[in-house]
Amino acid sequence: MARIEFDTLLEAGVHFGHLRRKWNPNMAPYIFAEKKGIHIIDLNKTAVKLEEATNAMRQVARSGKKVLFVATKKQAKDIVADKVKPTGMPYVTERWSGGMLTNFGTIRRAIKKMSNIDRMKVDGTFDNMSKRERLQVSRQREKMEKNLGSIADLTRLPSALFIVDIVKEHIALAEARKLGIPTFAMVDTNSDPTLVDFPIPANDDATKSIELVVDAMIAAVQGGLEDRKRDKDSGTATPDEEGEEENEAAAKEKPGRKHTGKKAVAEDTTEAAAEAPVEVADHADAAEGEASPEA
């Protein structure tokens, strides 16, 4: 996938970080400078890391595996929901339920309960309930739909996670790390990039910045799905890829089976940015107004 141009990243405000006093020292390699007490992210390194992440994401999608997108902050939830839904990938934008990965069997049973309630409405059981019982069941169904509806088709643990803001989504990140699931994430200057397999240094608070990165990841997913379709049409798909659907069907029979935690993503090596760091001082004058919020 082609690398996103420096100017495109600059216009989206990807370079604005948090206040200096909120920084994480592990982000030092990705910080270009400081302007008026605000850290400026090195966009040359952002471009390289974004290219690495999109290449790896494309390979995950090409293998027919699922990627779970996680973004519950208000700036990102609508963007992620709107852009991920057409790809058929699962996503969480309302609330991360503790144990969604580490206690996946229980989550699957909750999703199955949603299906049972829908079946009750069709077969007439719902009509035989009292008004109070129908109201309670309906409310329960609405609550489950809000929190779990977007992962209803996730029949097995995802093969990768994409996260917007690992500070806010620290529980999701911790569960993925515990299970050995590869992680892709936007990391701002207050985040620890060493916790992520494919960190993308970027402003994770500005909507334009989030949309730009999410667009790149969605494009990688769609590219991988198209590659997979071509491979299947030409008969060149690997046995592991062809058996993915069978594995998902088997997972429906055993929703609580133990996950091996084995990573299936191999990092693609990319060339380091050849360009010299571009001076961003002229653009940083507006940092106080466009930088990541202090809170």
N, C-alpha and C positions, 0 to 999 in steps of 0.2 A: 504494500500500500504506500502511496506517495506521501512523503513527509509534508506536514502542514507548514505553510510559510510563516516566517517570523512575524511579518507585518499582520497576518491574520490573528495570530496569538496576541499580539500587542493591542490590536483594536478591540479584542474581546475582554481586555483587562485581566488576562491570565497571569500577568506578572505581579499583580498587587498581592502582597502577603499581609501578615498580621503585624501588630506593633512589636517592636524589638523585645520588649519585656515579656512577651508571650511566646517567644520562639522556642523551638526544640533544637538543641545543639546538633542533633543528627541530621538536620536539614542544611547544615552549613555548606556542604558541597553543591547545593542547588541554589544558593543565594548569591545574587550578583552584586548587590550593593544595598546601602541603607539610605533612605531619603526622608527627612523630617520625622525620624523615629519609626519609620515603616520599612520593613524588609521588602526588597525587590527580587523576585525570582528570576533566575537566569533562563531566558526563553530558549536559548540554544540547547540547553540540557533538557528542557521540557519537550522540545521537538524530537530529540533523540529517544527519550523515554516513552513518549507517546507512540512513536513508530514501533518500538520494541513491543509495547503492549498490544497494539492493533495486530501485529503479525502473529503474536501468540494467540490472541483471541480468535483470529481467523482459523487457526489450526484446530482450536477447540470446537468451533462451530462446524468445521469441515468433517470432523470425526463423528458428528451427529449427537454430540453431548449437550447437556443443558447448562446454561449460564444463568445464575440468579443475580439480578440487579437489585441493589439495596440503596434506597435514598428516602429517608423519612423527614428530612428538613424541608420546610415550606418552600424554599427557593428551588428545590430540585424535584420534589415529588411529582408535580404535574408534568414536568419535562420528561422525566424517566417513564412515567406511565404512558404518556402519549406516544413516545418514540419506541418503546420496547414492545408494546402490545401487538403491532403488526408483524413482528418477527416470530411470535409464538413462544418467546422465552418467558420464564417466570420472573416476577418482580415483587418487591415489598416496598410500599410507599406510605403505609399508614402507621404501622407499629411493628417493631421486631419483637415477636413473642419469644421469651427466653426458652432455649431448648429446641428452637425450630430446626436446628441441624443435629445437635447432640441427642435429642429425644425425638427423632424424626418419626418413629413408629406412632407416638401419641398424636403428633400433628396429622399423620395420615388417617388415624381413626376419627379425628375431628372433621376432616374433610369428608370422610365416608358418612359421617353423621349428617352433614349437609345434604348429601345425595339421598339419604334415607328420608329426610324431611321433604325433599322435593318429590320423592316417590309417594309419600303419604298424601300429598296434595293431588296426585294423579289417580291413585287407586281408591280414593274416597274415604280413607282413614281419617284424614284431616277434618272432614265434614262431620264425623261422628263424635268429635271432641266437643267439650263445652267451650263457650266463648272465652272464658278465662284461660283455658289450656291452649286454645288456638293463638291467643295473644302472646302468651309466654313463649310458645314454640316459634312464632313468627319473629319475635324480638331476638331470640337466640340465633335464629337463622340469619337475620340481618347483621348481627354482631360478628358472626363467623365469616359471613361474606365479605365484610369490610376488612377483616384482618387476614383472611386466608383465601379469599376468592381468587386472587391473582396467582396463587400457587396451586390451584386445584388440579392442574394437569401435571404437577411435579410428582411422578410416581416413584422416584428414587432420589437419593442425594445428588445435588448439582455437582458438576465436575469443575466448576469455577465460580467465583463471586466477583462482581464488580461493585465497588462501594464508593459513594460520594460522602466524604468527610468521615475518616476512620476514628476521629475523636468522639463524634456523636454516635457512630455505629460500632463502638468498641466491643459490644457483646457479640455482634455478628462476626466481627473479625476474630475474636477469641475462639468462637466455636469452629470457625473454618480452620484456624491454625491447629486446634486440637485434633481435628479429623484429617489434617493434611490436605485440605482442599486448596488449590492454588487461588491466590487473590490478586485482583487488579483494583487499584484505587487512586482517586485524586488525593494528593497529600499537600496540605497547605503548610506554611512555615511553623505552625504550632503542632504539627503532627510528627510521628516517628516513622520515617520511610523504611526502616529496617524490619518493620513488622509485616511488610507487604512484599509479595513475590514480584509484582510488576507495579512499582510506584510511578505515578505521573505527577510531578511537582506542578501545582497549579492552584489558582485562587478557587477555593471550593465554596465561596459564599455568593459570588456574583452570578446572576442567571445567565449572562452571555458566556461567561467562562465555562460554566457547567454544561450549557447546551452545546458548545463547541466540542468539548471532550466526549460527551455522550454521543453526539452525532458521529464522531470518528469511530467510537467503539461499535455503534450500531451498524455502521457501514462495513466494519470488519466482520461482524456476525453475518450480515447479509451476503457478503462476499464468500464467506466460508460455506454458507448454505448453498449458494450457487455452484461452488466448486464441488460440493458433495453430490449435488444433482447431476452434474456433468460426469462425475466419476461413476455414479450408479448407471447412468445411461450408456456409458462406454464399457461398463463391466470391469473397471479398474479399482473399485472400492476394495479396501482391505477387509479381511474376515472380521476384524474387530469392529470396523465401522458398520458392516452389514448386520452384525449381531446386536447392535445397540437397541433396536426396537424389540428384539426378543428379550433382552435383559430387562427392559422397562416393563414388558408384559409380565415377566416373572416377578418383578418387584411388587406388582399389584397383589400377588398371592402372599408375599412375605414382606409387608411394609416395614417391619421392625428389624430386618436383617442387619447384621453388623457391617459397617463400612470399612474397607481395607485401608483407606487413607492414602492410597498410592497416587502420586501425582502423575498426570498424563500429559502435562504441558512441558515442552522443552523450550527453553529460552532461545529465541533467534538472535544471533549476534548481529549488531548493526555497527556501521562505522561511526566513529565519534564525529561530532560536528566540526567541519573544517573551518567554518567561519569564525572570525575573531568576534569576541563579545561586542554586541552593538550597544552604543551609548544610549541609555534610556532616561537620562536625567531630565531631558526636555519633557518627557511624558510623565515623569514622576511628580511634577508640580501639582498634578491633580490627585495625587495619592490619598490625601486626607479625605477626599470626597468619595473615591471609588474603591478604597482599600477594603479588606475584609473587616467587618464590624468588630468593635472592641469587645462586645459582650460575647 
